[in-house]
Amino acid sequence: MMYAALWRRLIAAKIDLVLLFVVAALITLPVGGGEFHHIYLFVITAVVEFLFYVYLVKRYGATPGKQLMRIRIVKVNDEAVSYREAFLRYLPELMFKICGALYILMHVLDIVGSSSDLDGGGFAAISYKPLEIAYVIWFLVDCVTILINQKKRAIHDFIAGTVVVTHAQIKQ
């Protein structure tokens, strides 16, 4: 098998992010404002993202970005991925999404409700930075992992038992 280079995977990820942003924006436009606006946006975006990274990967073996970059996700034995592998690949990202959702939920509840903290700052005073830093570290470690192993597998590939290959190497 010919394994996909990091640069191809990164470009595919950027394409996917742009597409996800456009789709999520179009879906969430009718939501409007209000106290729970951020929660609605987050939930809608999370559902779209889940379908994108789990359903499309299971159905086509790739996201649109990967398809455009002519790479595809397969099991390490070169078989098509199932929902199990697609979900496991997405699981680390999902964990960050859940943490972000909890942060947003607590922040919104703090704004809507009355804060009775001793310092008066409430939950809104807690920084989102540690989660952002953890995500950046995760991303960098994932990239380094791709660079240092022969099959160019990321940590989420090891978790799911998958590998990303070029289209030239895909079984028909």
SULSULBEL-V172098 format. One record per residue. N is the residue number from 1. OMEGA is omega as a letter, one per 40 degrees, with the letter a starting at -180 (none if undefined). NEAR is the number of other ideal C-beta (glycine too) atoms within 8 Angstrom. Layout:
BEGIN
N;OMEGA;NEAR  N;OMEGA;NEAR
END
This chain:
BEGIN
1;i;8  2;a;7  3;a;12  4;i;11  5;a;7  6;a;9  7;i;6  8;a;12  9;a;15  10;i;9  11;i;10  12;i;14  13;i;9  14;i;9  15;i;12  16;i;13  17;i;8  18;i;8  19;i;11  20;i;12  21;a;8  22;a;8  23;a;10  24;i;13  25;i;8  26;a;7  27;a;9  28;i;11  29;a;6  30;a;5  31;i;8  32;a;5  33;i;3  34;a;5  35;a;6  36;a;7  37;a;10  38;i;9  39;i;10  40;i;10  41;a;11  42;a;11  43;a;9  44;i;12  45;i;11  46;i;10  47;i;8  48;a;12  49;i;11  50;i;11  51;a;9  52;a;13  53;i;12  54;a;12  55;a;9  56;i;12  57;i;15  58;a;10  59;a;6  60;a;6  61;a;10  62;i;11  63;i;11  64;i;10  65;i;13  66;i;14  67;i;10  68;i;8  69;i;12  70;i;8  71;a;14  72;i;12  73;i;14  74;i;15  75;a;11  76;i;8  77;i;4  78;i;8  79;i;6  80;i;6  81;i;14  82;i;7  83;a;7  84;a;7  85;i;14  86;i;16  87;a;9  88;i;11  89;a;15  90;a;13  91;i;11  92;i;10  93;i;9  94;i;9  95;i;8  96;i;12  97;i;10  98;i;8  99;i;9  100;i;11  101;i;11  102;i;8  103;a;11  104;i;11  105;i;9  106;i;10  107;i;11  108;i;12  109;i;9  110;i;11  111;a;8  112;a;6  113;i;6  114;a;3  115;i;10  116;i;3  117;i;8  118;a;3  119;i;5  120;a;6  121;a;7  122;a;8  123;a;9  124;a;9  125;a;7  126;a;7  127;i;4  128;a;8  129;a;6  130;i;7  131;i;11  132;i;8  133;i;8  134;i;9  135;i;9  136;i;8  137;i;8  138;a;10  139;a;8  140;i;8  141;i;9  142;i;11  143;i;11  144;i;8  145;i;12  146;a;12  147;a;8  148;i;5  149;a;8  150;a;4  151;i;9  152;a;12  153;i;12  154;i;10  155;i;9  156;i;13  157;i;13  158;i;9  159;a;10  160;a;13  161;a;9  162;i;13  163;i;13  164;a;14  165;i;14  166;a;12  167;a;8  168;a;6  169;a;7  170;i;10  171;i;3  172;none;2
END
